[in-house]
């Protein structure tokens, strides 16, 4: 398609781009967000690394070792762990 001016072409492009972006955002909003939590029924973590766990409905730092769950840095047993996830990366220097 030919346009009479660059401004006309830019307006058509902006309109089409806006429609595409709006469509993509609408489709993205329909998709469920993946949870970072991993069910202990699906997969267990590696032994003896610090992770976040859900134990008795609370989020705490824990670890898994020799088929048992412990409070991180201790041998205090956790008895009702349902989910876990890797520890998040710490913020980089200068990030809020």
C-alpha positions, 0 to 999 in steps of 0.5 A: 500500500502506498501512502501520500506522506510519511506522516500518513504511513506513521499514523497507519502503522501506529494504529495497527501496532496499537491494535496488535499490542492491545490484542497481545495484552488481552491474550496475556491477561487470559493466561494464568501466571505460573506459580514459582511454588513447586509441590512436594508431590511433583518434585523434591529439592536437592539435598541441603540447599537453602530454599523457601518452604510452605510449612503449616501454611507459613513461608519460612526458610528451610532445607531438605536432607536425607528425606526430611525437612528442616528449618534452615541452619538447624536440625529442627524438623518441619512436619507439614511442608507442602510446597517449596521454591528456590531462594530468590536472587538478592537485589543487585547493588543500586536496585531498590 
